[in-house]
């Protein structure tokens, strides 16, 4: 083992600790739910992406058990060789039907879905234009591509149009232009304007792509996502998302034209060189989509809880930024203070993770909260009372 590596890592971690910005992940000792066990203490969970509370839904758990009994624990292969089972195909068909697209393709995670789609579809001679607050997986996908890149100011579609005009004009891009945006932005909880994005893209023959990670199961009819919520289905090209949030399992997906799916099967390296998702995982994902189609009460409860909690934080005087989704930041403006706020909230009975640089700019450091359909009104009121107490303790309100 190189001493240089050990010394370098030690120095880097030491610098983070000196700024109170290094914390090991909290270890959970219970299933995901409104309340979870952390360090032997039961606390209100406000840092989990299981928006609809489906992690322990009886139909989802039963589907996983049945798949385990029928197919075993894994395929033992990548999809193109011998890792494609009938349940993979059935799940993809179900996702395509839910998203109202021609086809869908499973990836091993939301991260690999973005990396795979962006890096595979944008080749040398092409151009990628990305919102500045897009998810890291989109950024990494663009970096892996041989296409040129540009970044537009967050949700500034006038700036997007300027960059598209420059690309087709001064830069002389003759190939494809791929414009990528998050649907719901994961740190601030604000939502992209897909119609404005499509307007700009139509003028310069650009391909539209949205990462619906935090929108699938959350926005639109039955949680079909931002494309459906904003009624731009006939104007939108590609959707990518994760299967680890409102669909609280693991994996990712592409949804869009069949010929694009076929190209990804032939060329996308994360698809080609990663083992297929285990049968129990795929069955659980598939069952979650059945629940979304047939049990709209979870979606309704999520939004009822979101409105109550968001308004409660505002009434207490907290800065919740521009959030219009269940992702609600409590912005404190200092990384060390955000970490401390998270720490005293946990001690008081609420788990809400501190978020700071490099995940967000230092001046926008926050505690990020996410409510779910599994929370009761009593859970959320208790959480608000704890936020009030701890916020006063730190001089935030």
C-alpha positions as CSV (number, residue, x, y, z in Angstrom):
1,X,0.0,0.0,0.0
2,X,1.4,3.4,-1.0
3,X,2.1,5.7,1.9
4,X,1.4,8.6,-0.4
5,X,-2.2,7.5,-0.8
6,X,-2.7,7.0,3.0
7,X,-1.2,10.4,3.7
8,X,-3.2,12.1,1.0
9,X,-6.5,10.6,2.2
10,X,-5.7,11.3,5.8
11,X,-5.0,15.0,5.0
12,X,-8.1,15.4,2.9
13,X,-10.4,13.8,5.5
14,X,-8.7,15.9,8.3
15,X,-9.4,19.1,6.4
16,X,-13.1,18.1,6.1
17,X,-13.3,17.2,9.8
18,X,-11.7,20.5,10.7
19,X,-14.7,22.2,9.0
20,X,-17.2,19.8,10.6
21,X,-18.0,18.6,7.1
22,X,-17.1,14.9,7.4
23,X,-19.7,12.5,8.8
24,X,-20.0,8.8,8.4
25,X,-23.4,7.6,7.2
26,X,-26.0,6.8,9.8
27,X,-26.7,3.1,10.2
28,X,-30.4,2.1,10.1
29,X,-31.6,-0.9,12.0
30,X,-35.2,-1.1,10.7
31,X,-37.2,-1.1,7.5
32,X,-37.9,2.2,5.7
33,X,-40.9,3.9,7.1
34,X,-42.2,7.1,8.8
35,X,-40.1,6.2,11.8
36,X,-36.9,4.3,11.7
37,X,-34.3,2.9,14.2
38,X,-31.0,4.7,14.1
39,X,-28.3,3.9,16.8
40,X,-30.9,2.1,18.8
41,X,-33.3,5.0,18.9
42,X,-36.6,5.3,17.0
43,X,-36.8,8.6,15.2
44,X,-39.0,10.4,12.6
45,X,-37.5,9.8,9.1
46,X,-37.3,12.9,6.9
47,X,-34.3,11.9,4.7
48,X,-35.6,9.1,2.7
49,X,-36.8,9.1,-1.0
50,X,-39.5,6.4,-0.5
51,X,-42.1,9.0,-1.3
52,X,-45.1,6.6,-1.4
53,X,-44.1,4.4,1.5
54,X,-44.0,1.3,-0.7
55,X,-40.9,-0.4,0.8
56,X,-43.0,-2.6,3.0
57,X,-46.2,-2.7,0.9
58,X,-47.5,-6.3,1.2
59,X,-47.9,-6.7,-2.6
60,X,-44.4,-5.5,-3.3
61,X,-42.8,-7.8,-0.6
62,X,-44.9,-10.8,-1.8
63,X,-43.8,-10.3,-5.4
64,X,-40.2,-10.2,-4.3
65,X,-40.6,-13.5,-2.3
66,X,-42.3,-15.2,-5.2
67,X,-39.6,-14.2,-7.7
68,X,-36.9,-15.4,-5.3
69,X,-38.6,-18.8,-5.0
70,X,-39.0,-19.1,-8.8
71,X,-35.8,-17.6,-10.2
72,X,-33.3,-17.7,-7.4
73,X,-31.1,-14.8,-6.3
74,X,-29.6,-13.7,-9.7
75,X,-29.1,-14.4,-13.4
76,X,-25.4,-14.8,-13.2
77,X,-24.9,-12.9,-16.4
78,X,-25.2,-9.6,-18.3
79,X,-28.4,-8.9,-20.2
80,X,-27.0,-9.5,-23.7
81,X,-25.6,-12.9,-22.9
82,X,-27.9,-14.9,-20.7
83,X,-29.1,-12.4,-18.1
84,X,-32.4,-11.4,-19.6
85,X,-35.4,-13.2,-18.0
86,X,-39.0,-12.9,-18.8
87,X,-39.6,-10.7,-15.8
88,X,-37.1,-8.1,-17.1
89,X,-39.1,-7.9,-20.3
90,X,-42.4,-7.8,-18.5
91,X,-41.2,-5.0,-16.2
92,X,-39.9,-2.9,-19.1
93,X,-43.3,-3.3,-20.8
94,X,-45.0,-2.2,-17.6
95,X,-42.8,0.9,-17.3
96,X,-43.4,1.9,-21.0
97,X,-47.1,1.6,-20.5
98,X,-47.0,3.7,-17.3
99,X,-44.9,6.3,-19.0
100,X,-47.0,6.1,-22.1
101,X,-43.9,5.6,-24.3
102,X,-43.1,3.1,-27.1
103,X,-40.6,1.2,-25.0
104,X,-38.5,1.1,-21.8
105,X,-35.1,-0.4,-20.9
106,X,-33.9,-1.4,-17.4
107,X,-30.5,-0.3,-16.1
108,X,-28.8,-1.4,-12.9
109,X,-29.2,2.1,-11.2
110,X,-30.5,5.6,-12.0
111,X,-26.9,6.7,-12.1
112,X,-25.9,4.1,-14.8
113,X,-29.1,4.9,-16.7
114,X,-28.1,8.6,-17.0
115,X,-24.4,7.8,-17.7
116,X,-25.4,5.1,-20.2
117,X,-28.0,7.2,-22.2
118,X,-26.1,10.5,-22.3
119,X,-22.7,9.0,-23.1
120,X,-24.1,6.6,-25.7
121,X,-26.5,8.8,-27.6
122,X,-24.1,11.9,-27.8
123,X,-21.1,11.0,-29.9
124,X,-18.2,12.8,-31.5
125,X,-19.6,15.7,-33.5
126,X,-22.6,16.1,-31.3
127,X,-23.3,18.6,-28.5
128,X,-24.8,18.3,-25.0
129,X,-26.5,21.2,-23.2
130,X,-27.2,20.7,-19.5
131,X,-28.9,22.6,-16.7
132,X,-26.2,23.8,-14.2
133,X,-28.0,22.0,-11.3
134,X,-28.5,18.7,-13.0
135,X,-27.7,15.5,-11.2
136,X,-24.1,14.3,-11.0
137,X,-24.9,11.2,-13.1
138,X,-25.9,13.5,-16.0
139,X,-22.7,15.5,-15.6
140,X,-20.6,12.3,-15.6
141,X,-22.4,11.0,-18.6
142,X,-21.6,14.1,-20.5
143,X,-18.0,14.0,-19.5
144,X,-17.7,10.4,-20.7
145,X,-19.2,11.4,-24.1
146,X,-17.0,12.5,-27.0
147,X,-19.5,15.3,-27.7
148,X,-18.8,19.0,-26.9
149,X,-20.7,20.4,-23.9
150,X,-22.3,23.6,-22.6
151,X,-24.2,24.5,-19.4
152,X,-27.2,26.8,-19.2
153,X,-28.1,28.8,-16.1
154,X,-30.5,27.0,-13.8
155,X,-34.0,27.0,-15.5
156,X,-33.0,30.0,-17.6
157,X,-34.5,29.0,-20.9
158,X,-33.5,32.2,-22.6
159,X,-29.9,31.3,-21.9
160,X,-30.6,27.8,-23.2
161,X,-31.9,29.3,-26.4
162,X,-28.8,31.5,-26.7
163,X,-26.5,28.4,-26.3
164,X,-28.5,26.5,-28.9
165,X,-28.3,29.4,-31.3
166,X,-24.5,29.6,-30.8
167,X,-24.1,25.8,-31.2
168,X,-25.9,25.8,-34.6
169,X,-24.3,29.1,-35.6
170,X,-20.9,30.1,-34.4
171,X,-19.9,26.6,-33.2
172,X,-21.2,25.0,-36.4
173,X,-22.6,21.9,-34.8
174,X,-24.2,19.8,-37.5
175,X,-24.8,16.7,-35.5
176,X,-27.3,16.0,-32.7
177,X,-27.8,18.4,-29.9
178,X,-29.0,16.7,-26.6
179,X,-30.6,19.0,-24.1
180,X,-30.8,17.4,-20.6
181,X,-32.6,18.6,-17.5
182,X,-33.7,17.2,-14.2
183,X,-37.5,17.1,-13.8
184,X,-37.5,17.8,-10.0
185,X,-34.2,19.1,-8.9
186,X,-33.1,16.9,-6.0
187,X,-31.6,19.5,-3.7
188,X,-34.0,22.4,-4.1
189,X,-37.2,20.6,-4.9
190,X,-38.0,23.0,-7.8
191,X,-39.3,21.7,-11.1
192,X,-38.1,22.3,-14.7
193,X,-40.3,24.1,-17.2
194,X,-40.4,21.4,-19.9
195,X,-42.6,23.4,-22.2
196,X,-40.2,26.3,-22.2
197,X,-37.3,23.9,-22.7
198,X,-39.1,22.2,-25.6
199,X,-39.9,25.6,-27.2
200,X,-36.2,26.4,-27.3
201,X,-35.2,23.0,-28.5
202,X,-37.8,23.0,-31.4
203,X,-36.2,26.1,-32.9
204,X,-32.8,24.4,-33.2
205,X,-33.7,20.8,-33.8
206,X,-32.4,19.6,-30.3
207,X,-33.3,16.4,-28.6
208,X,-35.1,16.7,-25.2
209,X,-34.2,14.5,-22.3
210,X,-35.5,14.6,-18.7
211,X,-34.3,12.8,-15.6
212,X,-37.5,12.0,-13.8
213,X,-35.8,10.5,-10.7
214,X,-37.7,12.6,-8.2
215,X,-40.8,13.0,-10.3
216,X,-41.8,9.4,-11.1
217,X,-44.5,8.5,-8.6
218,X,-44.7,12.1,-7.5
219,X,-45.8,14.5,-10.3
220,X,-48.7,14.1,-12.7
221,X,-51.6,11.7,-12.9
222,X,-50.8,8.7,-10.8
223,X,-47.2,10.0,-10.6
224,X,-46.4,9.5,-14.3
225,X,-43.8,12.3,-14.1
226,X,-43.0,15.8,-15.3
227,X,-43.8,15.1,-19.0
228,X,-47.3,14.2,-18.2
229,X,-47.8,16.7,-15.4
230,X,-46.9,19.5,-17.9
231,X,-48.7,17.9,-20.9
232,X,-45.8,17.8,-23.3
233,X,-45.9,14.2,-24.1
234,X,-46.1,14.8,-27.8
235,X,-43.1,17.2,-27.7
236,X,-40.7,15.2,-25.6
237,X,-38.1,12.8,-26.7
238,X,-36.5,10.8,-23.9
239,X,-37.1,10.1,-20.2
240,X,-34.6,8.5,-17.8
241,X,-35.2,7.8,-14.1
242,X,-34.4,5.8,-11.1
243,X,-36.2,2.9,-9.4
244,X,-35.0,3.7,-5.9
245,X,-37.2,6.6,-4.8
246,X,-41.0,6.5,-5.2
247,X,-40.3,3.1,-6.6
248,X,-38.1,2.2,-3.5
249,X,-36.1,-0.7,-4.8
250,X,-33.0,-0.2,-7.0
251,X,-32.3,0.3,-10.7
252,X,-32.9,2.8,-13.4
253,X,-34.8,3.0,-16.7
254,X,-34.9,4.6,-20.1
255,X,-38.4,5.3,-21.6
256,X,-38.9,6.5,-25.2
257,X,-38.7,5.3,-28.8
258,X,-38.1,1.6,-29.5
259,X,-35.3,2.2,-32.0
260,X,-33.4,4.2,-29.3
261,X,-33.8,1.3,-26.9
262,X,-32.4,-1.0,-29.5
263,X,-29.4,1.3,-30.0
264,X,-28.8,1.4,-26.2
265,X,-29.0,-2.4,-26.0
266,X,-26.3,-2.6,-28.7
267,X,-24.0,0.2,-27.5
268,X,-24.6,1.4,-23.9
269,X,-21.7,0.2,-21.8
270,X,-23.4,0.1,-18.4
271,X,-26.1,-2.1,-19.9
272,X,-23.6,-4.3,-21.8
273,X,-21.1,-4.8,-19.0
274,X,-23.2,-5.0,-15.8
275,X,-25.0,-8.1,-14.5
276,X,-28.8,-7.9,-14.9
277,X,-31.0,-6.8,-11.9
278,X,-31.8,-9.7,-9.6
279,X,-35.2,-11.3,-10.0
280,X,-36.5,-10.3,-6.6
281,X,-35.6,-6.6,-7.4
282,X,-37.3,-6.7,-10.8
283,X,-40.4,-8.3,-9.4
284,X,-40.6,-5.7,-6.6
285,X,-40.2,-2.9,-9.1
286,X,-42.9,-4.3,-11.3
287,X,-45.3,-4.7,-8.3
288,X,-44.7,-1.0,-7.4
289,X,-45.9,0.1,-10.8
290,X,-49.0,-2.0,-10.3
291,X,-49.6,-0.1,-7.1
292,X,-49.1,3.2,-8.8
293,X,-51.7,2.3,-11.4
294,X,-54.3,0.8,-9.0
295,X,-53.9,2.6,-5.6
296,X,-53.9,6.4,-6.2
297,X,-54.5,7.0,-2.5
298,X,-50.7,6.9,-1.8
299,X,-50.0,9.6,-4.3
300,X,-52.8,11.7,-2.8
301,X,-51.6,11.2,0.7
302,X,-48.0,12.2,-0.3
303,X,-49.3,15.6,-1.5
304,X,-51.5,16.2,1.5
305,X,-48.5,15.6,3.7
306,X,-46.2,17.7,1.6
307,X,-48.5,20.8,1.7
308,X,-49.0,20.5,5.4
309,X,-45.3,20.1,6.3
310,X,-44.0,22.7,3.8
311,X,-46.5,25.3,5.1
312,X,-45.6,24.4,8.7
313,X,-41.9,25.1,8.0
314,X,-42.7,28.4,6.3
315,X,-45.0,29.4,9.2
316,X,-42.2,28.8,11.6
317,X,-40.0,31.2,9.6
318,X,-37.6,28.8,7.9
319,X,-36.3,29.5,4.5
320,X,-37.5,26.7,2.2
321,X,-36.2,28.2,-1.0
322,X,-38.1,27.6,-4.3
323,X,-39.4,24.1,-3.5
324,X,-42.7,23.1,-5.0
325,X,-42.3,19.3,-4.4
326,X,-42.0,17.0,-1.5
327,X,-38.2,17.8,-1.4
328,X,-38.1,20.8,1.0
329,X,-34.8,22.3,2.0
330,X,-34.4,24.3,5.1
331,X,-31.6,26.6,4.1
332,X,-29.2,27.8,6.8
333,X,-26.3,29.1,4.7
334,X,-23.4,27.6,6.4
335,X,-22.1,24.0,6.1
336,X,-21.0,23.5,9.7
337,X,-24.3,25.0,10.9
338,X,-26.2,22.7,8.6
339,X,-24.3,19.7,10.0
340,X,-24.9,20.9,13.6
341,X,-28.6,21.4,12.9
342,X,-29.0,17.9,11.5
343,X,-27.1,16.6,14.6
344,X,-29.4,18.2,17.2
345,X,-32.5,17.3,15.2
346,X,-31.5,13.7,15.4
347,X,-30.8,13.9,19.1
348,X,-34.3,15.4,19.5
349,X,-36.0,12.7,17.4
350,X,-35.9,13.7,13.7
351,X,-33.5,12.4,11.1
352,X,-33.0,15.1,8.5
353,X,-29.7,15.1,6.7
354,X,-27.4,18.1,6.5
355,X,-26.4,19.0,2.9
356,X,-23.4,21.1,2.2
357,X,-20.5,21.7,-0.2
358,X,-19.7,19.9,-2.6
359,X,-23.3,18.8,-2.9
360,X,-24.5,22.4,-2.8
361,X,-22.8,25.8,-2.7
362,X,-21.6,26.7,0.8
363,X,-23.9,29.7,1.1
364,X,-26.9,27.4,0.3
365,X,-26.1,24.7,2.9
366,X,-29.2,23.2,4.3
367,X,-31.0,20.4,6.0
368,X,-33.0,18.6,3.3
369,X,-36.4,17.2,4.3
370,X,-38.6,14.8,2.4
371,X,-42.0,13.7,3.6
372,X,-43.8,10.5,2.4
373,X,-47.2,9.1,2.2
374,X,-46.4,6.9,5.2
375,X,-46.2,9.8,7.6
376,X,-49.2,10.5,9.8
377,X,-50.3,14.0,10.6
378,X,-49.1,13.4,14.1
379,X,-45.6,12.4,12.8
380,X,-45.3,15.6,10.9
381,X,-46.6,17.9,13.6
382,X,-44.2,16.3,16.1
383,X,-41.4,16.9,13.5
384,X,-42.4,20.5,13.1
385,X,-42.4,21.0,16.9
386,X,-38.8,19.6,17.0
387,X,-37.7,21.8,14.1
388,X,-39.1,24.8,16.0
389,X,-37.2,23.9,19.2
390,X,-33.9,23.1,17.4
391,X,-34.2,26.1,15.1
392,X,-34.5,28.4,18.1
393,X,-31.6,26.7,19.7
394,X,-29.3,27.5,16.8
395,X,-30.8,31.0,16.2
396,X,-32.3,30.1,12.8
397,X,-35.8,31.4,13.7
